[in-house]
Amino acid sequence: MSLSGPAKVSALGDQNLTNEEVVRNWYAAWKKKDWGPVDSLLADNFTFTSAAGDDHINKSTFKARCWETQIDFIGHFDLERITTGADDAFVKYLCHTKDGKSFRNVEYLRIKNGELQSIECYFGAQSSFPSAVSAGQK
């Protein structure tokens, strides 16, 4: 079951967006390969956390570490599951890379006023990032 959060005014236009629409716009913006729409979805105090050593990094560090290093690698996302709450969402996706490979992750997104406040990324099995799963550890 997916619950829509309160309607928000988006930085992308005059329409009100549900949290699910914010989430869908976020992943669609990656396909466009344009930082402007991505940036407009991120709050000024945005943070990103992952098992790849990213511990609550800010927006400018996210752009340098994640956007600029991955934008030419990522092809597109298949959003397999979106579950939203009043101010958050869980997303499970299959990411297709430009070299014909794919990987699956889960992300927890906090959303306020139509902007992403934070994202926590949890890597799936066989990811290219070091983790207990990809190293075969328990």
C-alpha positions in Angstrom: 0.0 0.0 0.0 1.3 3.4 -0.9 0.2 6.5 1.0 0.7 9.9 -0.6 2.2 12.6 1.5 0.8 16.1 1.6 0.8 18.1 -1.6 3.8 20.3 -2.1 4.9 23.1 -4.4 7.7 21.9 -6.5 10.8 23.9 -7.5 10.3 22.3 -11.0 7.1 24.2 -11.7 3.7 25.4 -10.4 2.2 22.0 -9.8 1.7 20.5 -6.4 3.5 17.2 -6.1 2.9 14.2 -3.9 5.9 12.5 -2.3 5.7 9.7 -4.9 5.9 12.3 -7.7 9.0 13.8 -6.0 10.5 10.4 -5.9 9.7 9.6 -9.5 11.0 13.0 -10.6 14.3 12.4 -8.7 15.1 9.1 -10.6 13.8 10.6 -13.9 16.2 13.6 -13.5 19.1 11.2 -13.5 18.1 9.9 -16.9 18.2 13.5 -18.3 21.9 13.9 -17.3 21.3 17.5 -16.3 22.3 18.8 -12.8 19.7 21.6 -12.8 16.6 19.4 -12.3 18.5 17.2 -9.8 19.6 20.3 -7.8 16.1 21.7 -7.7 14.8 18.6 -6.0 17.4 18.8 -3.2 16.9 20.9 -0.1 19.8 23.3 0.7 20.6 21.3 3.8 20.4 17.9 1.9 22.5 15.0 3.1 23.4 11.7 1.5 24.6 8.5 3.4 25.8 5.2 2.0 28.0 2.3 2.9 30.6 3.6 0.5 32.0 6.0 3.1 29.4 8.7 2.6 28.2 9.8 6.0 25.7 12.6 5.8 27.6 14.4 3.0 26.2 17.7 1.9 24.8 18.7 -1.5 28.0 20.0 -3.0 30.0 16.9 -1.9 27.1 14.7 -3.2 27.4 16.4 -6.6 31.2 15.8 -6.7 31.3 12.3 -5.3 28.0 10.8 -6.6 26.6 12.8 -9.5 29.8 13.7 -11.3 31.4 10.2 -10.9 28.2 8.2 -11.8 26.3 10.3 -14.4 28.2 8.7 -17.3 27.9 5.2 -15.8 24.1 5.1 -15.0 21.7 4.4 -17.9 18.3 4.4 -16.2 16.4 3.1 -13.1 13.5 0.7 -13.1 11.5 1.6 -10.0 10.4 -1.7 -8.6 8.7 -0.5 -5.4 7.8 2.9 -4.0 6.3 3.1 -0.5 5.6 6.6 0.7 4.6 8.1 4.1 3.8 11.7 5.1 7.4 12.8 5.0 9.4 9.9 3.6 9.7 7.1 1.1 11.4 3.8 0.6 12.4 2.9 -3.0 13.7 -0.4 -4.4 15.2 0.0 -7.8 17.1 -1.9 -10.5 19.7 0.4 -12.0 20.8 -0.3 -15.6 24.4 0.9 -16.4 25.5 2.0 -19.8 27.8 -1.0 -20.0 24.9 -3.4 -20.0 25.1 -4.4 -16.3 22.6 -3.8 -13.5 22.4 -3.6 -9.7 19.7 -3.3 -7.2 19.5 -0.9 -4.2 17.1 0.3 -1.7 17.0 4.0 -0.7 15.2 5.8 2.2 14.3 9.3 1.2 13.1 12.1 3.6 10.9 14.6 1.9 9.7 18.1 3.1 8.0 20.8 1.0 8.5 18.9 -2.2 12.3 18.7 -1.7 14.6 15.8 -0.7 16.0 16.4 2.7 18.1 13.3 2.8 18.8 10.0 1.1 20.2 6.8 2.7 21.4 4.3 0.2 21.5 0.5 1.0 23.5 -1.5 -1.6 22.2 -4.8 -2.9 24.1 -8.0 -3.5 27.0 -8.0 -6.0 27.4 -4.3 -5.9 30.5 -2.6 -7.1 31.0 -1.0 -3.7 32.7 -2.9 -0.8 30.2 -4.4 1.6 29.8 -7.5 3.7 27.4 -8.9 1.1 29.8 -8.4 -1.9 32.8 -9.7 0.1 30.9 -12.9 1.0 31.0 -12.1 4.7 28.2 -12.6 7.2 
